[in-house]
Amino acid sequence: HAPPPRAALALSHAFNLRPLGVVVRALLPCSLRWPSRAAMATRSSPSPLAALVLRALSFLAAAVAAGAILQRRGGVGAISAGAVGGGRQNEASAGVPGAQQTQRRPELLLTFDMPAETPHASRAGTRNATCYASWHPTMFMRGGWNEWGNAADGRMTLVDDFTWGAQISITGYQKAKFAPYAGWAKAYGAHADRELLYNLPDYDPRHNGFNIKPYMSGSEASRRWMVNHSRWSDEQALASGADFAQELWVSTSCTAAAPFCPIPDNPDWTCVGFDRPEQNMAWCRAKGVDGCTEYAANDKTPEMASCGPCSCCRRKVTPDLGGTKKTCCVLFNDLTLNYTVTSDLARCSGLVPQENGSPADQAAQKDLTPECRPVPPVEVTNPEVRRTLDWSAARLAEAEAAFSLTGFVRMPSPVDWHAEVAYGVMVDRFANGDIKNDQVNIPEFQRQELESGQPHSLAKWRHGGDLLGLRGRLTYLRDLGVTIVSISPVFLNGRGEYHGSCTSDPTAVDPGFGDAELLRDLAHDAHALGLRVVLEVQINQACGRGLRYESDPAIDSVLRCVTSQDDSYWNESRGEELPNAHRATLAWGTDVPEQLQHQSFFARCGPRSLYRPNGHAFEELDSESEPRTLQAGKLWTEESGDAFAFNTIDVGFQQVYTNLIKYWVAYADVDGLRVSSADQVTSDFTAYFASHLRDYARHLGKDAFLVVGDLDLQSDTFAAQHLGFMNTPDLPKRARQTIWEVCDLANGSAQVPGFLASYPLVETYHMRDIAAGVALSGPADFYTNQQWSEAVATARDAYTATRADLQASWNAFE
């Protein structure tokens, strides 16, 4: 690491040297180099001559380093930055609207202040750490061993130019990512492997010799190719800065290799048909494990029931991810994105191993608030949607004026929601205050059963409860000690269902429950008694009589539509035009209001029963091995015939629907919202909807407007994307850019971009089981049942990870 002779600048290709720009920097004594930002606050300015020399050399260093051919250095083999599609050019425009055509100017940090006493290993002795250059000012490695940065932040240390090091103590295989900032605004991971569709074309004379099967692309496939061709060792790999990059693997073998066999989508036994002469039962019994497939004779045990009547069965091998605990050294080059995982701890000499909950890492735990960037809001350009948006804004102004005419005083928010006691009211089943509307907007089956005198579906009937009945029982609720009255959905439901969950028209109150003025008077009376009113709203779909597809979607088009929509959600910029090629056309029927009759407002991919990724029915998808595929089905397909999923990544829909819900805050002075089926909308919608509602309510004097969502934090892999700071390891590109857009709105201790808390679905399920007598030990099961305790702990962990407000979650009484 001694400075090379000046002649080396002209002969750099003949030597095993660092990037040319860094060579230029290395010729200067450390005392003359540009100080870091932190050091500039405490150092005097350089002399005019030194400043002139430094400025000239810094520009030369940045320019040369940006285009330098990097030589192989030590164990961190420098690879072309564009390999596998994840180099600097990807990061230049990642996540910034309008930046796709521009290249980010390299910002080499020519110094980096590290504690002088920190030892660093090198090939030629120890060098002052203050002199190391890096692309990023900080780097973190997060994975399962440090709970993705929640138990310990995973901070790495500069051990050489552009090279960050960390010792990690892990057991078995672990997934991980590198991240240059606190939070997940940027991360480096791996491209998923996938089989290429084509060989080289026949007209290419090389196609006869290009016979590597299967034809694979992706980080792990490329790594294996390099290892098999003796270009890399098993310790070396290349990361990607692409937005769709997934987690990379590390293991107790201290290599960069992923498990030899991938985790199977479906681990069940399936039938084997003998289609070759050598295949018979003897062959089946002797075959055993062949690569990543296991063959066996059907022993008719429950484990092989999925094989059916077949005599010979096979299944994908599930890799063993376990192992003994071992400490590995990880080195990551943040200029070229290549990394090394090695058992040679001397290369990370002096670094403290990262272990789950180690005091050193806990002390270094930093704020996980997502990075804010100044991003202008996306404008709606479709003229028809623009007119609807203008209408919704004018309607909102009318609501504010109407409330002013009442003379009512708006109810402020509490300082926080921790001491509140919530009572959930199913309006139809609570109290009947007006018998005149008992048969208004009832389901057709109820009307027929009333006429025939055969109440076969009595449990699904409307029973007459309404807002007037609830208004008359407010003092009863206050005397119970209740402070929040949570009201089930009361907006117009074309099906006439008692629970109101599938809204047809969010601009009107269902006449079977009352009207808008009655809702406003109820809220006013509740406020006079010291009670706050929370409305439950359902925003993932619309229902209505006559709402249908003009022609039924084909099974192939459903999968293509879902795949296209999901790709836009995860990988495209906010406001980018959405694909329309495989989406069907809706006929509107009679219940959906004219203002929502925009084809772009609905997903229109087709019924869930026709969604069959990889030939599997939706019900067969596994939440652990196929979480993205499962989530895509929830977001973009319809569960029932007349309930159609909203296209919640559409910016016009987000703005219009948010205004429609703001109306009820302005008109009725409600104090909060409970969003049902909240994990069946996209997380960018959540960030926009929750942030804008809280900001609007704040202007009305409600500084801590409550927005909670029904999130299945136990089994839905992506539910935490909607919670708190929304700082989950994987966040769709549209969601991340929406968070940047609403950063100025999401401020203050309770003003996070996501839901403040989740309705405690897991706890409620357990309470219902206890009430129904399912719990073996009665009420004690709520605290002693290990399965339940683990489920609750999983949900609570999501609060810790996203810094949501657990104390704002509700105790549920039904």
C-alpha positions in Angstrom: 0.0 0.0 0.0 3.0 2.3 -0.3 2.4 5.1 -2.9 3.5 3.9 -6.3 6.1 5.8 -8.4 4.7 8.5 -10.7 5.6 6.4 -13.7 2.9 4.0 -12.6 0.2 6.4 -13.8 1.3 5.7 -17.4 1.8 2.0 -16.8 -1.2 1.2 -14.6 -2.4 -1.6 -16.8 0.9 -3.5 -16.1 0.5 -3.4 -12.4 -2.0 -4.8 -9.9 -3.1 -1.3 -8.8 -6.2 0.5 -7.4 -8.3 2.7 -9.7 -6.3 5.4 -11.5 -8.1 8.2 -9.7 -7.2 6.7 -6.4 -3.6 6.4 -7.5 -3.6 10.1 -8.1 -5.0 10.7 -4.6 -2.5 8.3 -3.1 0.5 10.4 -4.3 -0.5 13.1 -1.9 0.6 13.0 1.7 -2.5 12.3 4.0 -2.1 15.8 5.5 -2.8 17.5 2.2 -5.9 15.4 1.1 -9.4 16.8 1.1 -10.9 16.4 4.6 -14.3 14.7 5.1 -17.4 16.8 5.9 -17.1 15.9 9.5 -13.5 16.9 9.7 -13.9 20.2 7.9 -15.8 21.6 10.9 -12.7 21.3 13.0 -9.8 21.9 10.6 -8.5 25.1 9.2 -8.6 25.9 5.5 -5.7 24.6 3.4 -3.2 27.1 2.0 -4.1 28.8 -1.3 -1.5 26.8 -3.1 -2.5 23.5 -1.5 -6.2 24.3 -2.2 -5.5 24.9 -5.9 -3.5 21.6 -6.2 -6.1 19.7 -4.3 -9.0 21.0 -6.4 -7.3 20.2 -9.6 -6.4 16.7 -8.5 -9.8 16.0 -7.0 -11.5 16.8 -10.3 -8.9 14.6 -12.2 -9.4 11.8 -9.7 -13.2 11.8 -10.0 -13.1 11.9 -13.8 -10.4 9.2 -14.2 -11.9 6.9 -11.6 -15.3 7.1 -13.2 -14.0 5.5 -16.3 -11.0 3.5 -15.0 -10.5 -0.1 -15.8 -10.4 -1.7 -12.4 -7.7 -4.4 -11.8 -8.1 -7.5 -9.7 -7.3 -6.5 -6.1 -6.8 -9.0 -3.3 -9.7 -11.2 -2.6 -12.3 -8.7 -3.7 -12.1 -9.3 -7.4 -13.1 -6.2 -9.3 -15.6 -7.0 -12.0 -17.1 -4.7 -14.7 -19.7 -2.5 -13.0 -22.3 -3.4 -15.6 -22.1 -7.1 -15.1 -25.4 -8.8 -14.2 -27.1 -5.5 -14.8 -26.5 -3.9 -11.4 -23.7 -1.4 -11.6 -23.4 2.3 -11.1 -25.5 3.1 -14.1 -28.5 1.5 -12.4 -28.0 3.5 -9.3 -27.6 6.7 -11.1 -31.3 7.0 -11.8 -32.8 4.5 -9.4 -36.1 5.7 -7.9 -35.8 9.3 -9.2 -38.6 10.3 -11.6 -37.2 11.9 -14.8 -33.7 10.8 -14.1 -33.6 7.8 -16.4 -31.8 9.7 -19.1 -29.2 11.3 -16.8 -26.1 9.9 -15.2 -25.2 10.8 -11.7 -21.8 12.5 -11.3 -19.4 10.4 -9.3 -19.0 11.8 -5.9 -15.8 10.1 -4.7 -15.2 10.6 -1.0 -11.4 11.1 -1.1 -11.1 10.8 2.7 -13.0 8.9 5.3 -12.4 9.6 9.0 -12.1 6.4 11.0 -10.9 6.1 14.6 -7.1 6.2 14.4 -6.8 3.2 16.8 -9.0 0.9 14.6 -6.7 -1.8 13.1 -7.2 -2.7 9.4 -5.5 -5.6 7.6 -3.9 -5.2 4.2 -1.6 -7.1 1.9 1.4 -4.9 2.8 1.0 -3.9 6.4 -1.3 -1.3 8.0 -2.2 2.0 6.5 -3.9 5.0 8.0 -7.7 4.4 7.7 -8.3 8.1 7.3 -6.9 7.8 3.8 -9.4 5.3 2.4 -11.7 6.4 -0.4 -15.3 5.1 -0.7 -18.3 5.6 -2.9 -20.7 5.8 0.0 -20.1 7.5 3.4 -21.5 4.5 5.3 -22.4 0.9 4.6 -24.6 -1.7 6.5 -25.0 -5.4 6.0 -28.4 -6.6 7.3 -29.8 -10.1 7.5 -31.5 -12.6 9.7 -28.7 -12.7 12.2 -29.3 -9.0 13.2 -33.1 -9.1 12.4 -32.6 -7.0 9.3 -31.0 -4.1 11.2 -33.6 -4.0 14.0 -31.6 -5.9 16.7 -28.3 -4.4 15.5 -27.7 -2.1 12.7 -25.0 -4.1 10.8 -22.6 -1.3 10.3 -19.6 -2.2 8.2 -16.1 -0.6 8.4 -13.8 0.6 5.6 -10.8 -1.7 5.4 -9.4 -0.6 2.1 -10.3 1.8 -0.8 -14.0 1.3 -1.6 -13.9 -1.9 0.5 -16.2 -2.4 3.5 -15.6 -5.2 5.9 -17.6 -6.9 8.6 -17.4 -10.1 10.6 -20.7 -11.9 11.0 -21.5 -14.8 13.3 -24.3 -16.9 11.7 -25.9 -20.3 11.9 -26.8 -22.1 8.6 -27.8 -20.2 5.5 -28.9 -16.6 6.0 -30.3 -14.0 3.6 -28.8 -10.5 3.5 -28.5 -7.2 1.7 -26.0 -4.4 1.7 -27.5 -0.9 2.3 -25.5 2.4 2.2 -27.9 4.4 4.3 -30.0 4.0 7.5 -33.3 2.6 6.3 -33.8 1.0 2.9 -33.8 3.9 0.4 -31.1 2.0 -1.5 -29.9 -1.5 -1.2 -27.7 -4.0 -3.0 -28.8 -7.6 -3.4 -29.1 -10.4 -6.1 -31.0 -10.9 -9.3 -33.3 -13.9 -9.2 -32.3 -16.8 -11.4 -34.6 -17.5 -14.3 -34.5 -19.8 -17.3 -33.9 -18.0 -20.6 -36.5 -18.6 -23.3 -34.1 -19.0 -26.2 -30.8 -20.5 -27.2 -28.6 -18.4 -29.6 -30.5 -17.9 -32.8 -29.9 -20.4 -35.6 -28.4 -17.8 -37.9 -25.6 -17.2 -35.3 -22.8 -19.7 -36.3 -22.0 -20.1 -32.6 -25.3 -21.6 -31.7 -24.1 -25.2 -32.3 -21.5 -24.9 -29.5 -23.7 -22.9 -27.2 -25.3 -25.9 -25.5 -25.3 -25.0 -21.8 -28.6 -26.2 -20.4 -30.7 -24.9 -18.9 -30.0 -21.5 -20.2 -30.1 -19.4 -17.0 -29.6 -15.8 -16.1 -29.4 -14.2 -12.6 -26.8 -13.5 -10.0 -26.4 -17.1 -8.7 -26.5 -18.7 -12.2 -23.8 -16.2 -13.3 -21.7 -16.9 -10.1 -21.8 -20.6 -10.7 -20.8 -20.1 -14.4 -17.8 -18.0 -13.3 -16.8 -20.5 -10.6 -17.1 -23.5 -13.0 -14.9 -21.7 -15.5 -12.3 -20.9 -12.9 -12.9 -17.1 -13.1 -14.0 -16.8 -9.5 -13.6 -18.8 -6.3 -16.7 -19.9 -4.4 -16.1 -17.0 -2.1 -16.8 -14.3 -4.7 -20.0 -12.9 -6.2 -21.4 -9.7 -7.6 -24.3 -7.7 -6.1 -26.9 -5.6 -8.0 -28.2 -2.2 -7.3 -31.4 -2.8 -9.4 -34.6 -1.9 -7.6 -35.9 -5.5 -8.1 -32.8 -7.1 -6.6 -33.6 -9.8 -4.0 -31.7 -10.9 -0.9 -28.4 -12.6 -1.4 -27.2 -15.7 0.5 -24.4 -16.2 3.0 -23.7 -19.4 5.0 -21.6 -21.0 7.7 -19.5 -22.5 4.9 -18.3 -18.8 4.5 -18.9 -18.7 0.8 -21.2 -16.6 -1.4 -22.9 -19.6 -2.8 -26.7 -20.0 -2.5 -28.1 -23.5 -1.4 -27.4 -25.9 -4.3 -31.2 -26.7 -4.5 -33.6 -23.7 -4.5 -36.4 -23.7 -1.9 -39.2 -25.4 -3.8 -42.5 -23.6 -4.5 -44.3 -26.9 -3.9 -42.6 -29.5 -1.8 -45.4 -32.1 -2.2 -45.0 -35.5 -3.8 -46.3 -35.7 -7.4 -47.0 -38.5 -9.8 -44.3 -39.9 -12.1 -45.3 -41.3 -15.5 -43.0 -43.8 -17.0 -42.3 -42.4 -20.5 -39.0 -44.0 -21.3 -38.1 -47.7 -21.7 -35.7 -47.8 -18.8 -38.3 -46.4 -16.3 -40.1 -48.9 -14.2 -40.7 -49.5 -10.4 -37.2 -50.9 -10.0 -35.8 -47.8 -11.5 -38.0 -45.7 -9.3 -36.9 -47.4 -6.1 -33.2 -47.2 -7.1 -33.2 -43.6 -8.4 -33.3 -41.9 -5.0 -32.1 -38.2 -5.2 -31.2 -37.0 -8.7 -29.9 -33.5 -8.5 -32.7 -31.5 -6.8 -35.4 -34.1 -7.4 -36.1 -37.1 -5.1 -37.8 -40.3 -6.5 -39.5 -42.9 -4.3 -42.2 -45.6 -4.5 -45.5 -44.6 -3.1 -45.8 -46.0 0.4 -49.4 -44.7 0.8 -48.5 -42.8 4.0 -50.2 -39.4 4.7 -46.9 -37.7 3.6 -47.3 -39.1 0.1 -51.1 -38.6 -0.2 -50.5 -35.8 -2.7 -49.1 -38.4 -5.1 -52.6 -40.0 -5.4 -52.9 -43.5 -6.8 -49.5 -43.4 -8.6 -46.9 -46.1 -7.8 -43.9 -43.9 -8.4 -43.6 -40.4 -7.0 -41.2 -37.5 -7.0 -40.8 -34.1 -5.2 -38.4 -31.2 -5.2 -35.6 -31.5 -2.6 -35.9 -29.0 0.2 -32.4 -27.8 1.0 -31.0 -28.1 4.5 -30.5 -24.4 5.7 -29.2 -25.4 9.1 -25.6 -25.6 10.3 -23.3 -24.9 13.2 -22.4 -21.4 14.2 -19.4 -19.9 12.5 -17.9 -16.4 12.0 -17.2 -15.2 8.5 -15.5 -12.2 7.0 -17.5 -10.3 4.4 -15.9 -7.7 2.1 -18.0 -5.5 -0.2 -16.7 -3.1 -2.8 -19.1 -0.2 -3.1 -17.6 1.0 -6.4 -17.9 -2.2 -8.4 -20.5 -4.0 -6.2 -18.5 -7.3 -6.0 -18.2 -9.0 -2.7 -16.4 -11.8 -0.9 -17.5 -14.1 1.9 -14.6 -15.9 3.4 -13.5 -17.9 6.5 -10.1 -16.0 6.4 -10.8 -13.7 9.4 -7.5 -12.0 9.0 -9.0 -10.0 6.1 -11.4 -8.5 8.7 -8.9 -8.3 11.4 -9.9 -6.1 14.3 -13.6 -6.0 13.5 -16.0 -7.1 16.2 -18.3 -10.0 14.9 -21.9 -8.9 14.3 -24.2 -11.1 16.5 -27.9 -10.7 17.2 -28.3 -8.2 20.0 -24.5 -7.6 20.6 -24.1 -4.5 22.9 -21.8 -2.8 20.4 -24.2 -3.0 17.6 -27.2 -2.1 19.7 -25.3 1.0 20.8 -24.7 1.9 17.2 -28.4 1.4 16.2 -29.4 4.4 14.2 -32.7 6.0 13.2 -34.5 3.9 10.6 -36.6 6.7 9.3 -36.8 6.3 5.5 -34.7 8.8 3.5 -36.6 11.9 2.4 -36.0 13.3 -1.1 -37.6 16.3 -2.6 -39.8 14.8 -5.3 -42.6 16.8 -6.9 -46.1 15.3 -6.8 -47.2 13.4 -9.9 -49.8 15.3 -11.9 -52.9 13.7 -13.4 -52.9 14.2 -17.2 -56.0 12.3 -18.3 -58.6 15.0 -19.0 -61.6 12.9 -17.8 -59.9 11.9 -14.6 -58.8 15.5 -14.2 -62.4 16.7 -14.3 -63.3 14.1 -11.7 -60.5 15.2 -9.5 -61.6 18.9 -9.7 -65.2 17.7 -8.8 -63.9 15.9 -5.7 -61.9 19.0 -4.6 -65.0 21.2 -5.1 -67.2 18.8 -3.1 -64.6 18.8 -0.3 -64.9 22.6 -0.1 -68.7 22.3 0.1 -68.3 19.9 3.0 -66.2 22.4 4.9 -68.7 25.2 4.2 -71.7 22.9 5.3 -70.0 22.1 8.6 -69.3 25.8 9.3 -73.0 26.6 8.9 -73.9 24.2 11.8 -72.0 26.2 14.4 -70.4 23.0 15.7 -66.9 23.2 17.1 -64.5 20.6 15.8 -63.2 18.0 18.2 -59.4 18.0 18.5 -57.4 14.9 18.6 -55.9 13.5 21.8 -52.2 14.0 22.4 -51.9 10.3 21.6 -54.3 7.3 21.4 -52.6 5.2 24.1 -55.2 5.6 26.9 -58.3 5.3 24.7 -60.8 2.4 25.0 -62.4 1.4 21.7 -65.8 -0.2 21.2 -66.5 -1.7 17.8 -70.1 -1.4 16.7 -71.7 -3.5 13.9 -74.4 -0.9 13.1 -77.0 -3.4 11.8 -76.7 -5.6 14.9 -76.5 -2.9 17.6 -79.7 -0.9 18.0 -82.7 -0.2 15.9 -83.6 3.5 16.2 -85.8 3.9 13.1 -88.1 1.0 12.1 -89.2 2.8 8.9 -85.9 2.0 7.1 -85.7 -1.7 8.2 -86.5 -3.0 4.7 -84.7 -0.3 2.7 -81.8 -1.7 0.7 -82.1 -5.2 2.0 -80.5 -8.2 0.0 -82.7 -9.7 -2.7 -82.6 -13.2 -1.0 -83.9 -11.6 2.3 -86.8 -10.0 0.4 -87.7 -13.4 -1.2 -87.5 -15.2 2.2 -89.7 -12.6 3.8 -92.3 -13.0 1.1 -92.2 -16.8 1.4 -92.0 -16.9 5.1 -89.0 -19.2 4.9 -86.1 -17.4 6.7 -83.4 -19.9 5.7 -80.7 -17.3 5.6 -81.7 -15.4 8.8 -78.1 -15.0 10.0 -77.3 -13.0 6.8 -80.4 -10.8 7.0 -80.3 -7.1 7.8 -81.8 -6.9 11.3 -82.6 -3.2 11.4 -79.8 -1.6 13.4 -79.0 2.0 12.3 -77.2 5.2 13.1 -80.2 6.6 15.0 -80.1 3.5 17.3 -76.4 4.0 17.9 -76.9 7.7 18.6 -79.4 6.9 21.3 -77.0 4.5 23.1 -74.0 6.9 23.3 -74.5 7.6 27.0 -74.6 3.8 27.6 -71.2 3.4 25.9 -69.8 6.4 27.8 -70.9 4.8 31.1 -69.1 1.6 30.2 -65.8 3.6 30.0 -65.6 3.7 26.3 -63.8 6.6 24.7 -63.8 5.6 21.0 -66.9 4.4 19.1 -65.8 2.5 16.0 -68.5 2.3 13.4 -68.7 -0.5 10.8 -69.0 0.6 7.1 -72.1 2.7 6.5 -71.6 3.9 2.9 -74.0 2.7 0.2 -73.7 -1.0 -0.4 -75.4 -2.2 -3.6 -75.7 -5.7 -2.3 -77.6 -4.5 0.8 -75.4 -6.6 3.1 -75.7 -6.1 6.8 -72.0 -5.6 7.4 -71.6 -3.0 4.6 -68.1 -4.2 3.8 -68.2 -4.0 0.0 -68.9 -0.3 -0.7 -70.6 0.7 -3.9 -70.7 4.5 -3.4 -68.4 6.2 -0.9 -70.2 9.5 -1.5 -73.4 8.5 0.2 -74.6 6.8 3.4 -76.6 3.6 3.0 -80.3 4.6 3.5 -80.8 1.5 5.5 -78.5 3.0 8.1 -79.5 6.7 7.8 -78.1 9.7 6.0 -75.1 12.0 6.0 -76.7 14.5 8.3 -77.5 11.8 10.9 -73.9 10.7 10.8 -72.7 14.3 11.4 -75.2 14.7 14.3 -74.1 11.4 15.8 -70.5 12.5 15.8 -71.4 15.8 17.4 -73.4 14.1 20.2 -70.5 11.8 20.8 -68.0 14.7 21.0 -70.3 16.4 23.5 -70.0 13.2 25.7 -66.2 13.1 25.3 -66.3 10.2 22.8 -64.5 10.1 19.5 -65.8 8.5 16.4 -63.8 6.3 14.0 -65.3 5.2 10.7 -64.4 1.9 9.1 -63.8 2.2 5.4 -63.2 -0.4 2.8 -61.0 0.8 -0.1 -59.7 -2.3 -1.9 -62.7 -3.0 -4.1 -66.2 -1.9 -5.2 -69.4 -3.9 -5.5 -72.5 -3.2 -7.4 -75.5 -4.6 -9.2 -74.7 -5.0 -12.8 -71.0 -4.4 -12.3 -69.4 -7.0 -14.6 -66.9 -7.6 -17.4 -68.3 -7.0 -20.9 -66.6 -10.2 -21.9 -65.1 -12.8 -19.6 -61.3 -12.7 -19.4 -59.4 -15.8 -20.7 -57.2 -17.7 -18.3 -54.0 -16.8 -20.1 -54.8 -13.1 -20.1 -55.5 -13.1 -16.3 -51.9 -14.3 -15.6 -50.4 -11.9 -18.1 -52.4 -9.0 -16.6 -51.4 -9.8 -13.0 -47.7 -10.3 -14.0 -47.7 -7.0 -15.9 -49.5 -5.0 -13.1 -47.2 -6.5 -10.4 -44.1 -5.6 -12.4 -45.3 -2.0 -12.7 -45.9 -1.9 -9.0 -42.5 -3.2 -8.0 -40.2 -1.9 -10.7 -41.6 1.2 -12.4 -41.7 4.8 -11.4 -44.7 6.5 -9.8 -46.9 8.0 -12.4 -45.4 5.9 -15.2 -48.2 4.8 -17.6 -49.7 1.5 -16.7 -50.0 -1.4 -19.2 -53.4 -2.0 -20.6 -52.8 -4.8 -23.1 -54.3 -7.7 -21.0 -56.9 -5.8 -19.0 -60.6 -6.5 -19.6 -63.4 -3.9 -19.9 -66.0 -3.3 -17.2 -69.7 -2.6 -17.7 -70.8 -0.3 -14.8 -74.3 -1.4 -13.8 -76.4 0.8 -11.5 -74.6 1.3 -8.2 -71.1 2.6 -8.9 -71.2 6.5 -9.0 -70.4 8.2 -12.3 -67.3 9.8 -10.8 -65.7 6.3 -10.2 -66.6 5.0 -13.7 -63.1 5.2 -15.1 -61.6 2.0 -16.4 -58.2 3.1 -15.2 -59.5 3.1 -11.6 -60.0 -0.7 -11.7 -57.4 -3.5 -12.0 -59.5 -5.5 -14.5 -57.3 -8.6 -14.6 -60.1 -11.1 -14.0 -61.4 -13.6 -11.4 -59.1 -15.1 -8.9 -60.3 -18.6 -9.9 -58.5 -18.1 -13.3 -55.3 -16.9 -11.8 -53.0 -20.0 -12.0 -49.3 -19.1 -11.7 -47.0 -22.0 -12.7 -50.2 -24.1 -13.1 -51.2 -23.8 -9.4 -54.5 -22.6 -8.2 -54.5 -19.5 -5.9 -55.5 -21.5 -2.9 -52.4 -23.7 -3.4 -49.9 -20.9 -3.2 -47.7 -20.8 -0.1 -47.1 -17.6 1.7 -43.6 -18.5 2.7 -42.2 -19.8 -0.6 -44.3 -17.7 -3.0 -45.2 -14.5 -1.2 -44.9 -12.2 -4.2 -47.1 -14.5 -6.4 -49.7 -14.7 -3.6 -49.8 -11.0 -3.0 -50.2 -10.3 -6.7 -53.3 -12.5 -6.7 -54.8 -10.5 -3.8 -54.1 -7.2 -5.4 -55.1 -7.6 -9.0 -57.8 -10.3 -9.1 -61.5 -10.5 -8.0 -62.5 -12.9 -5.3 -66.2 -12.8 -6.2 -68.3 -12.1 -9.2 -69.6 -8.6 -8.5 -66.7 -7.3 -6.3 -64.0 -5.7 -8.5 -60.5 -4.7 -7.3 -59.5 -1.1 -7.5 -56.2 -0.3 -9.3 -54.7 1.4 -6.3 -51.4 2.2 -8.0 -53.2 4.5 -10.3 -52.3 8.1 -9.2 -55.6 9.5 -10.4 -57.5 7.0 -8.4 -55.4 7.7 -5.3 -56.1 11.4 -5.4 -59.8 11.1 -6.2 -60.6 8.4 -3.6 -58.6 10.2 -0.9 -60.7 13.3 -1.5 -63.9 11.3 -1.2 -62.9 10.1 2.2 -61.6 13.5 3.3 -65.1 14.7 2.7 -66.4 12.8 5.7 -63.7 14.2 7.9 -64.8 17.7 6.8 -68.5 17.1 6.8 -69.1 14.9 9.8 -65.9 15.7 11.9 -65.0 12.1 12.4 -61.8 11.5 14.4 -60.2 8.6 12.6 -60.4 5.7 10.2 -60.1 2.0 10.4 -59.2 0.7 7.0 -60.5 -2.9 6.4 -58.6 -5.3 4.1 -55.7 -2.9 4.3 -53.2 -5.4 3.1 -55.1 -5.9 -0.2 -54.2 -2.4 -1.4 -50.8 -1.4 -2.7 -48.4 0.2 -0.2 -48.0 3.3 -2.3 -51.7 3.9 -1.9 -51.3 3.5 1.8 -48.5 6.1 2.0 -50.5 8.6 -0.1 -53.9 8.0 1.5 -52.8 7.9 5.2 -50.3 10.9 4.8 -52.8 13.2 3.0 -55.6 12.4 5.3 -53.6 13.2 8.4 -52.3 16.3 6.8 -55.8 17.5 5.9 -57.2 16.7 9.3 -54.3 18.6 10.9 -55.5 21.7 9.0 -58.9 21.1 10.6 -57.4 21.1 14.1 -57.0 17.3 14.5 -53.2 17.1 15.0 -53.1 13.3 15.6 -55.9 12.0 13.3 -56.0 8.2 13.7 -55.5 6.0 10.7 -55.2 2.3 11.5 -55.5 -0.7 9.1 -56.6 -4.3 9.3 -53.2 -6.0 8.6 -52.5 -9.7 8.8 -49.1 -9.3 10.4 -48.9 -13.0 11.2 -49.1 -14.6 7.8 -48.9 -11.9 5.2 -45.3 -11.4 4.2 -45.8 -7.9 3.0 -48.4 -6.6 5.5 -45.6 -4.6 7.4 -45.1 -2.6 4.2 -48.2 -0.6 5.2 -47.2 0.0 8.8 -45.4 2.9 10.6 -42.3 4.1 8.7 -42.8 1.4 6.1 -39.1 0.7 6.3 -39.2 -2.9 5.3 -36.3 -4.6 3.5 -38.2 -4.9 0.2 -40.4 -2.0 -0.8 -41.9 -1.6 -4.3 -40.4 1.3 -6.3 -43.7 3.1 -6.5 -44.1 2.9 -2.7 -40.6 4.3 -2.1 -41.2 7.2 -4.4 -44.6 7.9 -2.9 -42.9 8.1 0.6 -40.5 10.6 -0.8 -43.4 12.6 -2.3 -45.3 12.8 1.0 -42.2 13.3 3.2 -43.2 16.9 4.0 -46.6 15.7 5.1 -45.4 12.8 7.3 -43.7 14.6 10.1 -44.1 14.7 13.8 -44.0 11.9 16.3 -47.2 10.3 15.2 -47.1 11.4 11.6 -45.6 8.4 9.8 -46.3 7.6 6.1 -48.0 4.3 6.9 -50.8 3.3 9.3 -50.1 4.4 12.8 -51.1 0.9 14.0 -52.9 -2.3 12.9 -56.2 -3.5 14.2 -55.2 -6.5 16.3 -56.5 -9.2 14.0 -54.4 -12.0 15.5 -55.6 -11.3 19.1 -59.2 -11.0 17.9 -59.1 -14.4 16.2 -57.9 -15.9 19.4 -60.7 -14.1 21.4 -63.3 -15.5 19.0 -61.9 -19.0 19.4 -62.1 -18.7 23.2 -65.7 -17.3 23.0 -66.7 -20.2 20.7 -65.2 -22.8 23.0 -62.4 -23.9 20.7 -59.7 -23.1 23.2 -58.7 -26.2 25.1 -57.9 -24.4 28.3 -60.5 -21.7 28.1 -59.5 -18.0 28.5 -56.1 -19.0 29.9 -55.2 -20.2 26.3 -54.9 -16.5 25.3 -51.7 -16.3 27.4 -50.5 -20.0 27.6 -51.1 -21.4 24.1 -47.6 -21.5 22.5 -48.9 -21.3 18.9 -51.0 -18.3 19.7 -48.1 -16.6 21.6 -45.8 -17.1 18.7 -48.4 -15.6 16.3 -48.9 -12.6 18.5 -45.1 -12.2 18.8 -44.8 -12.2 15.0 -47.3 -9.4 14.8 -45.6 -7.4 17.5 -42.2 -7.8 15.8 -43.6 -5.9 12.8 -44.3 -3.0 15.1 -40.7 -3.0 16.3 -39.3 -3.2 12.7 -41.4 -0.4 11.4 -41.6 1.7 14.6 -45.3 1.8 14.5 -47.3 2.7 17.6 -48.2 -0.6 19.4 -50.0 1.4 22.2 -52.3 2.8 19.6 -53.6 -0.7 18.6 -56.9 -1.6 20.1 -58.2 -4.0 22.7 -61.0 -5.7 20.8 -64.5 -6.3 22.3 -67.2 -7.8 20.2 
